[in-house]
Amino acid sequence: MDVEGRLKELQRDIVRCQKCPRLMAYLEEVQKRKPKRYRGWDYWSKPLPSFGDPNARVLIVGLAPAAQGGNRTGRMFTGDRSGEWLFEALHRFGFANHPNSTRRDDDFALNDCYITATIRCAPPDNKPLPEEIENCRPYLLKELDWLGNVKVIVPLGQIAFTQTLKSLRLKGYEVPPLTFGHGMLFHLRTPNPELRTISLITTYHPSQQNTLTGRLTRPMFHRIFRIIQSELSRSSADRNKQTHHSKLD
């Protein structure tokens, strides 16, 4: 089975997952108590699959679906304010075909980018329990295995940053103690000598808590994507040098 087929099979497994009783109960509660503005919606109310380009060089790691966002629409970051910021930036820098998405059945698509999350179910108060994070970790570990072209990883926020580092260590990456801060760039050694290093870029999460208070501004967020583009260009240049040296040898 090719990479795309394995990823699709994994997403089917994710949607069927029922490892976390607390989260399953909460999703049912959200469905029953939907706000008036969403009364006409048939909520997804299941674990959310990842989505994107299976050949992506950029992997974005969110925290968890929003109860009235992805949990409602059935696609990560679709239909909420965080998604409006993320998708606008992805479109501006050439990683998405539209600047926003409101439904999972629209034609929004990612190019050279894949979006996943620390956990796949909306947690109460946006606070997953440690055991719930661990229940979801195997899905991210498989994605790290199968998304073989990834050169840049962007965790959104401190929790996603911490959990991404833990997952990378479990996969054999050389990850020293790192401190979270917006706009920081780290180069991590991979267990695959052909890849050499992977770029980890940190950013505040584009949640309303950050965007409405000015902790995260559009220029700050756009700067993250300029760093991404720069790292992709550097990676391509390094690969071309390696190919040139191989031909000389």
C-alpha positions as CSV (number, residue, x, y, z in Angstrom):
1,M,0.0,0.0,0.0
2,D,1.3,3.5,-0.9
3,V,1.6,6.4,1.5
4,E,-1.7,7.9,0.6
5,G,-3.5,4.6,1.1
6,R,-1.8,4.0,4.5
7,L,-2.7,7.6,5.6
8,K,-6.4,7.1,4.5
9,E,-6.6,3.8,6.4
10,L,-5.1,5.5,9.5
11,Q,-7.7,8.3,9.3
12,R,-10.5,5.7,9.2
13,D,-9.1,4.1,12.3
14,I,-8.9,7.5,14.0
15,V,-12.6,8.3,13.3
16,R,-13.6,4.9,14.8
17,C,-11.5,5.5,17.9
18,Q,-13.2,5.3,21.3
19,K,-10.3,5.1,23.7
20,C,-11.3,8.1,25.8
21,P,-14.7,7.8,27.6
22,R,-14.6,11.3,29.0
23,L,-14.1,12.8,25.5
24,M,-16.8,10.6,24.0
25,A,-19.3,11.8,26.6
26,Y,-18.3,15.4,26.1
27,L,-18.8,15.1,22.3
28,E,-22.3,13.8,22.9
29,E,-23.0,16.7,25.3
30,V,-21.8,19.3,22.8
31,Q,-24.1,17.8,20.1
32,K,-27.1,18.0,22.4
33,R,-26.4,21.6,23.6
34,K,-25.4,23.2,20.3
35,P,-25.9,27.0,20.2
36,K,-28.8,28.5,18.3
37,R,-26.6,29.6,15.4
38,Y,-25.7,26.0,14.7
39,R,-29.0,24.3,15.3
40,G,-29.3,23.3,11.7
41,W,-25.9,21.5,11.8
42,D,-25.5,17.8,12.1
43,Y,-22.3,17.8,14.2
44,W,-19.5,15.5,13.3
45,S,-19.0,14.6,17.0
46,K,-16.3,12.0,16.4
47,P,-12.5,12.0,16.5
48,L,-11.2,14.2,13.7
49,P,-8.9,12.8,10.9
50,S,-5.8,14.7,9.8
51,F,-5.8,16.0,6.2
52,G,-3.6,17.4,3.5
53,D,-1.0,16.6,0.9
54,P,0.5,13.1,1.5
55,N,3.8,14.4,-0.1
56,A,3.9,17.5,2.1
57,R,7.1,19.0,3.2
58,V,5.3,21.0,5.9
59,L,3.6,19.4,8.9
60,I,1.4,21.6,11.1
61,V,0.5,20.2,14.6
62,G,-2.5,21.7,16.4
63,L,-3.7,21.0,19.9
64,A,-7.2,19.7,19.6
65,P,-10.4,20.4,17.7
66,A,-12.7,23.2,18.8
67,A,-16.1,22.1,20.1
68,Q,-18.0,24.5,17.8
69,G,-15.4,24.4,15.0
70,G,-13.8,21.2,13.8
71,N,-16.0,19.0,16.0
72,R,-19.0,20.6,14.3
73,T,-17.7,20.6,10.7
74,G,-15.7,17.4,10.7
75,R,-12.4,18.9,9.5
76,M,-9.5,20.3,11.6
77,F,-9.6,24.1,11.9
78,T,-12.6,24.3,9.6
79,G,-15.4,26.7,10.8
80,D,-13.6,28.4,13.6
81,R,-11.6,31.6,14.2
82,S,-8.3,29.8,14.6
83,G,-8.8,28.2,11.2
84,E,-9.6,31.6,9.6
85,W,-6.1,32.8,10.7
86,L,-4.4,29.6,9.7
87,F,-6.0,29.1,6.4
88,E,-5.6,32.8,5.4
89,A,-1.8,32.4,6.0
90,L,-1.6,29.1,4.3
91,H,-3.3,30.6,1.2
92,R,-1.2,33.8,1.3
93,F,2.0,31.7,1.2
94,G,0.9,29.1,-1.4
95,F,0.0,26.2,0.8
96,A,-3.8,26.3,0.3
97,N,-6.2,27.0,-2.7
98,H,-8.5,29.2,-0.7
99,P,-8.1,31.7,2.2
100,N,-10.8,30.1,4.3
101,S,-13.0,27.0,4.7
102,T,-16.3,26.6,6.5
103,R,-17.4,23.0,5.6
104,R,-15.6,19.8,5.1
105,D,-17.3,19.2,1.8
106,D,-16.1,22.4,0.1
107,D,-13.2,22.3,-2.3
108,F,-10.6,23.6,0.2
109,A,-7.3,21.8,-0.3
110,L,-3.7,21.9,1.0
111,N,-0.6,21.9,-1.2
112,D,2.8,20.7,0.3
113,C,1.2,20.9,3.7
114,Y,-0.4,18.4,6.1
115,I,-2.4,19.2,9.3
116,T,-2.6,17.0,12.3
117,A,-3.2,17.4,16.0
118,T,-2.0,16.4,19.5
119,I,-5.5,14.9,20.2
120,R,-8.3,14.3,17.8
121,C,-11.4,15.0,20.0
122,A,-12.6,18.3,21.4
123,P,-11.8,18.3,25.2
124,P,-13.7,20.1,27.9
125,D,-12.3,23.6,28.4
126,N,-9.8,22.8,25.7
127,K,-7.7,20.9,28.3
128,P,-7.0,17.3,27.4
129,L,-5.8,15.0,30.2
130,P,-2.3,13.4,30.0
131,E,-3.8,10.0,29.4
132,E,-5.9,11.3,26.5
133,I,-2.8,12.8,24.9
134,E,-1.1,9.4,25.2
135,N,-4.0,7.6,23.8
136,C,-3.8,9.7,20.6
137,R,0.0,9.7,20.3
138,P,0.3,6.5,18.3
139,Y,-1.6,8.2,15.4
140,L,0.9,11.1,15.2
141,L,3.8,8.6,15.5
142,K,2.5,6.7,12.4
143,E,2.1,10.0,10.5
144,L,5.7,10.9,11.4
145,D,6.8,7.5,9.9
146,W,4.7,7.8,6.7
147,L,5.0,11.5,5.8
148,G,8.5,10.9,4.5
149,N,9.0,14.2,2.7
150,V,8.4,16.4,5.8
151,K,11.2,19.0,6.2
152,V,9.5,21.5,8.5
153,I,7.3,20.9,11.5
154,V,5.2,23.8,13.0
155,P,3.5,23.1,16.4
156,L,0.8,25.6,17.2
157,G,1.2,26.7,20.8
158,Q,3.2,25.5,23.8
159,I,1.3,22.2,24.4
160,A,1.6,21.1,20.8
161,F,5.2,22.1,21.0
162,T,5.9,20.0,24.1
163,Q,4.0,17.0,22.8
164,T,5.6,17.2,19.3
165,L,9.1,17.1,20.9
166,K,8.1,14.0,22.9
167,S,6.9,12.3,19.8
168,L,10.0,13.2,17.9
169,R,12.2,11.8,20.7
170,L,10.2,8.6,20.6
171,K,10.9,8.3,16.9
172,G,14.6,8.6,17.5
173,Y,15.2,12.3,16.7
174,E,18.0,14.0,18.6
175,V,16.0,16.6,20.6
176,P,17.9,18.6,23.3
177,P,16.0,20.5,26.0
178,L,14.2,23.4,24.1
179,T,12.3,26.4,25.4
180,F,9.1,27.5,23.7
181,G,8.8,31.0,22.3
182,H,7.2,32.6,19.3
183,G,9.2,32.6,16.1
184,M,12.0,30.3,17.2
185,L,13.8,27.9,14.8
186,F,15.5,24.7,15.8
187,H,17.3,22.2,13.6
188,L,16.9,18.6,14.8
189,R,18.8,15.6,13.7
190,T,16.6,12.8,12.3
191,P,17.2,9.0,12.7
192,N,17.3,8.9,8.9
193,P,20.8,10.0,7.7
194,E,19.5,10.8,4.3
195,L,17.2,13.5,5.8
196,R,20.0,14.9,8.0
197,T,18.0,17.5,9.9
198,I,14.4,18.7,10.2
199,S,13.4,22.3,11.0
200,L,11.1,22.9,13.9
201,I,9.4,26.4,13.9
202,T,7.5,27.6,17.0
203,T,4.5,29.9,17.0
204,Y,1.8,31.1,19.4
205,H,-1.5,29.3,18.6
206,P,-3.9,31.5,16.5
207,S,-6.6,31.2,19.1
208,Q,-8.9,34.1,19.9
209,Q,-7.2,34.2,23.3
210,N,-4.0,35.2,21.5
211,T,-5.3,37.1,18.5
212,L,-7.9,39.3,20.2
213,T,-5.4,40.3,22.9
214,G,-2.7,41.2,20.4
215,R,-0.3,38.6,21.7
216,L,-0.3,37.2,18.2
217,T,-0.7,39.6,15.3
218,R,-1.0,39.0,11.6
219,P,2.5,40.2,10.8
220,M,3.9,37.9,13.6
221,F,2.0,34.9,12.2
222,H,3.0,35.7,8.6
223,R,6.6,35.9,9.7
224,I,6.3,32.2,10.7
225,F,5.4,31.3,7.1
226,R,8.3,33.3,5.7
227,I,10.6,31.3,7.9
228,I,8.9,28.1,6.6
229,Q,9.6,29.2,3.0
230,S,13.1,30.0,3.8
231,E,13.7,26.6,5.4
232,L,12.2,24.8,2.4
233,S,14.4,26.8,0.1
234,R,17.5,25.9,2.2
235,S,16.5,22.2,2.2
236,S,16.1,22.2,-1.6
237,A,19.5,23.9,-2.0
238,D,21.1,21.3,0.3
239,R,19.5,18.5,-1.6
240,N,20.8,19.9,-4.9
241,K,24.3,20.2,-3.5
242,Q,24.2,16.5,-2.4
243,T,23.0,15.4,-5.9
244,H,25.8,17.5,-7.5
245,H,28.4,15.9,-5.2
246,S,27.1,12.4,-5.9
247,K,27.4,13.0,-9.7
248,L,31.0,14.2,-9.2
249,D,31.8,11.1,-7.2
